[in-house]
Amino acid sequence: MATHTISLYSLSALNYKDRQQQEGRLAKLDNVNGIDIVDVFKDFLTANKIDHLHRDEIEKSVFAVESFEVCSSGRCIYGIINAGRYGVPSKIRDSKTGSHKYSKGASDADVTDRFFIFFAPSEKDEAIIALHNVQGHGVKTVLSKGLKEAYRDQTRLNLNFNGLSYDNAAQKWLDAQVKEIVATQYKAPTDLTDALSTLGHAHSDLVLKPKRKHTFGILRRFKDEKPRAISLLEEQSDKVKAIVEVNGRRRTFQISGNAGVPVMTLELDDNLYRLDGSIDFIKMKEWTAQVINELCQSMYHDENGQFICLKS
């Protein structure tokens, strides 16, 4: 089954009073000389809601906006972007039988649906966008390039499109206890693998839980300095994940790879997948909105949940 994640980014823009000024202040994104970033983003999406695909000859990528909606508050936009890559001729074969289905030419692109949610609270200098990745590939490059150009054309300000770091936006998650560690596609010892193969399974997920009345520690420990045990699991697995729980909600973070990776990436909950491995975008919308609302409490220092990007 394909791996689906979301990556979280913050958007901001420096506003200089004059060209001699050495340091600028972050602009309030809902009013830069009367221009609201929500309107800029809506115009950008509308302009790219087309039947054909935009081609990036350098990146060998294609994209188009399939659909989008604005929530009742007017401050949140969500939708689906079609995106894919081309440039390498290949064959499509049935993964079960090995039979040849059809051939792909160099101009043929594998296009998949990628979900997004954008939220820009009133009178704030930062906005949040959550972008959907499939098998590690997303739409950040094409989306940020187009939105930056549109924003600069209308405001003359440079829009910063930065990965949302754990340190400045996810203190509650970082300080949460790790409930489970999961090593996906774990390569078991040979004798166990032989036994599992008789059941038709060469690989399986290894799920670790702490001993009774013990704990794995907080998530921050795994992000700042990777324990040796995690490095050992990495050698025998596809990836290693940590599951934390905050206020009754479970969140899954990838902890394999480089420690302290700056972009915050979460794995989607299992209940968002359909039986065929595709994503239920209605459920994903609600789930992603919950994630953003949790971040709002840290980013905007609002414990009362005043900034709601989506109402259920």
C-alpha positions in Angstrom: 0.0 0.0 0.0 1.3 3.4 -0.9 2.5 5.6 1.9 0.6 8.9 2.4 1.8 11.7 4.6 1.2 15.4 5.1 4.0 18.0 5.3 3.3 21.3 7.1 4.6 24.7 6.0 4.3 28.2 7.3 3.9 31.3 5.0 5.1 34.8 5.9 6.3 38.0 4.2 8.7 40.7 5.4 7.3 44.2 5.1 9.8 47.0 4.8 8.7 50.6 5.3 11.4 51.9 2.9 14.3 50.4 0.9 16.9 51.8 3.3 15.5 49.7 6.2 17.8 46.8 7.2 15.2 44.7 9.0 11.6 44.4 8.2 8.6 43.2 10.2 6.4 40.3 9.2 3.4 41.7 7.4 -0.2 40.8 8.4 -1.1 38.6 5.6 -4.8 39.6 5.4 -4.0 43.2 4.6 -0.9 44.3 2.7 -2.1 47.5 1.1 -5.6 46.1 1.0 -4.5 42.7 -0.5 -5.4 39.5 1.4 -3.3 36.4 0.9 -6.5 34.3 0.8 -7.7 36.2 -2.3 -4.3 35.8 -3.9 -4.4 32.0 -3.3 -7.9 31.8 -4.6 -7.0 33.6 -7.8 -4.0 31.3 -8.2 -6.1 28.2 -7.8 -8.8 29.5 -10.2 -6.2 30.3 -12.8 -4.8 26.7 -12.6 -8.2 24.9 -12.5 -7.8 23.7 -16.1 -8.4 20.6 -18.2 -4.9 20.3 -19.5 -1.7 20.0 -17.3 0.9 22.6 -16.6 4.3 21.2 -17.6 7.6 22.0 -15.9 10.3 21.1 -18.4 13.1 21.4 -15.9 11.5 19.3 -13.1 9.7 17.0 -15.6 6.5 17.5 -13.6 2.9 18.3 -14.3 0.1 19.7 -12.2 -3.4 21.2 -12.4 -6.0 22.1 -9.8 -8.9 19.7 -9.8 -11.2 21.4 -7.3 -11.1 23.6 -4.2 -13.5 25.1 -1.7 -13.5 28.0 0.7 -14.9 27.3 4.2 -17.6 29.5 5.8 -15.2 31.7 7.7 -13.5 32.6 4.4 -10.0 32.1 5.9 -9.5 28.5 5.0 -9.2 26.8 1.5 -9.0 23.1 0.8 -8.9 21.1 -2.3 -7.2 18.6 -4.6 -4.3 19.1 -7.0 -3.4 16.6 -9.8 0.3 16.1 -9.9 2.8 13.7 -11.4 6.1 13.2 -13.3 7.1 12.3 -16.8 10.2 11.9 -18.9 11.1 8.2 -18.5 9.7 5.6 -20.9 8.5 2.5 -19.0 6.2 -0.5 -18.9 3.1 -1.0 -16.8 2.9 -4.6 -15.6 0.5 -6.4 -13.3 2.2 -6.7 -9.9 0.5 -10.1 -9.3 0.9 -11.9 -12.6 3.7 -10.0 -14.2 1.8 -9.6 -17.4 2.4 -6.6 -19.6 -0.5 -4.1 -19.5 0.8 -1.2 -21.7 3.8 0.9 -22.4 4.4 4.4 -21.3 6.1 7.0 -23.5 8.4 9.7 -22.3 5.6 12.2 -22.3 3.2 10.0 -20.3 2.8 11.1 -16.7 1.6 9.1 -13.7 -0.9 11.6 -12.2 -2.3 11.2 -8.6 -4.6 13.3 -6.5 -2.9 15.4 -3.7 -5.0 17.0 -1.0 -4.2 20.4 0.6 -5.5 22.7 3.3 -4.5 26.4 3.6 -5.3 28.5 6.6 -4.6 32.2 7.1 -6.2 33.7 10.3 -7.2 37.3 10.3 -4.6 39.9 11.5 -1.8 37.3 11.8 1.6 37.3 10.1 1.8 33.6 9.5 -0.4 31.2 7.5 -0.3 27.4 7.5 -0.5 25.0 4.6 -0.7 21.2 4.8 0.4 19.4 1.6 -0.3 15.7 0.8 2.6 13.5 -0.2 2.3 10.1 -2.0 5.3 7.8 -1.7 7.4 10.8 -0.5 6.4 13.0 -3.5 4.3 16.2 -3.0 3.5 19.4 -4.7 5.4 21.9 -2.6 7.8 22.9 -5.4 5.2 23.8 -8.0 2.8 25.3 -5.5 5.3 27.5 -3.7 6.8 28.7 -7.0 3.4 29.8 -8.4 2.1 31.3 -5.2 5.3 33.3 -4.6 5.1 34.8 -8.1 1.4 35.7 -7.7 2.0 37.3 -4.3 5.0 39.3 -5.4 3.1 40.6 -8.5 0.3 41.9 -6.3 2.1 43.1 -3.2 5.8 43.5 -4.2 6.6 41.4 -1.1 8.5 38.1 -1.1 6.5 35.3 0.3 8.5 32.9 2.5 7.4 29.3 2.2 9.2 27.5 5.0 9.0 24.0 6.5 7.1 24.1 9.8 9.6 23.1 12.4 8.8 21.0 15.5 10.5 23.5 17.8 8.4 26.5 17.0 5.0 24.9 16.5 4.6 21.5 18.1 5.7 21.7 21.7 2.8 19.5 22.8 3.7 16.8 20.4 7.4 17.0 21.2 6.7 16.7 24.9 4.2 13.8 24.5 5.1 10.3 25.6 5.8 7.8 22.8 3.1 5.1 23.1 4.4 2.8 20.3 7.3 2.3 18.0 6.5 0.7 14.6 9.1 -0.7 12.2 7.4 -1.2 8.9 8.4 -4.0 6.5 10.5 -5.5 9.3 13.0 -8.1 8.1 12.7 -10.8 10.7 15.6 -13.4 11.4 15.9 -16.1 8.7 14.2 -18.9 10.7 11.2 -16.7 11.5 11.1 -15.4 7.9 10.9 -19.0 6.6 8.0 -19.7 9.0 6.2 -16.6 7.9 6.6 -17.3 4.2 4.5 -20.4 4.6 1.7 -18.1 5.5 2.4 -15.9 2.5 4.1 -13.1 4.4 7.8 -12.4 3.9 7.7 -9.1 5.8 5.5 -7.7 8.5 5.4 -4.6 10.8 7.1 -4.9 14.1 5.1 -3.1 16.8 6.9 -2.3 20.1 5.2 -1.1 23.3 6.8 -0.2 26.6 6.7 -2.5 29.5 3.9 -2.0 32.0 4.5 1.2 34.1 7.4 2.1 31.8 7.7 4.5 28.9 9.8 5.0 25.7 10.2 8.7 26.7 9.0 11.8 24.9 9.1 12.4 21.1 11.7 15.2 21.5 14.2 12.5 22.5 13.9 10.8 19.2 14.0 14.0 17.1 17.0 15.6 18.8 19.2 12.5 19.2 18.4 9.2 17.7 18.7 6.2 20.1 21.0 3.4 19.0 18.0 1.0 19.1 16.2 3.0 16.4 19.3 2.9 14.2 19.4 -0.9 14.5 15.7 -1.1 13.6 16.3 1.1 10.5 18.8 -1.5 9.2 16.1 -4.1 9.2 13.1 -2.1 8.2 11.7 0.2 5.5 11.1 3.0 8.1 10.6 3.5 11.8 7.6 5.5 13.2 6.7 6.8 16.7 3.1 7.1 17.8 2.2 9.8 20.4 -1.1 10.7 22.0 -2.1 14.3 22.9 -5.6 15.0 24.3 -6.8 11.6 23.2 -5.6 12.0 19.6 -2.9 9.8 18.2 -0.3 11.2 15.8 2.3 9.2 13.9 5.7 10.7 13.1 8.5 9.1 11.1 11.7 9.0 13.3 14.0 7.1 10.9 16.3 9.0 8.6 18.2 12.2 9.7 17.5 13.4 13.3 16.1 16.9 13.5 14.6 16.9 10.0 13.1 20.5 9.7 9.9 19.8 7.9 7.1 18.5 10.0 5.7 15.3 8.4 2.9 13.2 9.8 1.6 9.8 8.6 -2.1 9.5 7.9 -4.2 7.5 10.3 -5.1 4.0 9.1 -8.9 4.8 9.1 -8.3 7.3 6.3 -7.5 4.6 3.8 -10.0 2.7 1.7 -9.8 -1.0 1.2 -8.0 -0.5 -2.2 -5.3 1.7 -0.6 -6.7 5.0 -1.8 -7.5 7.9 0.5 -10.9 9.0 1.7 -10.5 12.7 1.1 -13.6 13.6 3.2 -12.1 12.0 6.2 -8.7 13.4 5.4 -10.1 16.9 5.3 -11.4 16.6 8.9 -8.2 14.9 10.1 -5.9 17.5 8.6 -8.1 20.3 10.0 -7.7 18.8 13.5 -3.9 18.8 13.0 -3.9 22.5 12.0 -6.1 23.5 14.8 -3.7 21.8 17.3 -0.8 23.8 15.7 -2.8 27.0 16.0 -2.6 26.8 19.8 1.2 26.9 19.7 1.8 29.2 16.7 -0.8 31.8 17.7 -0.6 31.3 21.5 -4.3 30.7 21.7 -5.3 28.0 24.2 -9.0 28.5 23.6 -9.1 27.2 20.0 -10.1 30.6 18.7 -8.5 30.1 15.3 -10.5 27.3 13.6 -9.5 26.5 10.0 -12.5 24.2 9.4 -15.7 23.6 11.2 -16.9 19.9 11.4 
